[in-house]
């Protein structure tokens, strides 16, 4: 599986091994927080995430909503 971003293609391993940079949106905040979804997790493989998404989509909207909430961290 390949990840396409900025016209570059990367394998899952390449994408996950690239160094990241946290950029604060509110530099005045007393506490830091961040949002990260399962695509960046070293314990979750993209192929499994995609298979679970397809299965949830097949089962219906409520199952799909749950999968999107859990996997992508979206409300």
Secondary structure as UniProt FT lines:
FT   STRAND          2..5
FT   TURN            6..7
FT   STRAND          8..11
FT   HELIX           12..17
FT   TURN            27..28
FT   HELIX           38..40
FT   TURN            42..43
FT   HELIX           46..59
FT   HELIX           61..72
//
